[in-house]
Amino acid sequence: MSTKKVKSDHPKIKIDNSLEQYKGKVVFKEKFDLANKMLKITGLPKSLKKHP
């Protein structure tokens, strides 16, 4: 079996399906809470706010 090199700008990645067990769960609760606190204080950057 031979492999063929393909010139690409995107790296090839393989997704580990064992990570599905964490889907929908907060793994780092402390960091999540800190991030929410910081967002409440500073708010979102103007570029991320939705325009009406």
Contacts in CASP RR format, 6 or more apart in sequence:
PFRMAT RR
TARGET T0000
AUTHOR 0000-0000-0000
METHOD contacts of the structure
MODEL  1
MSTKKVKSDHPKIKIDNSLEQYKGKVVFKEKFDLANKMLKITGLPKSLKK
HP
26 32 0 8 1.000
END
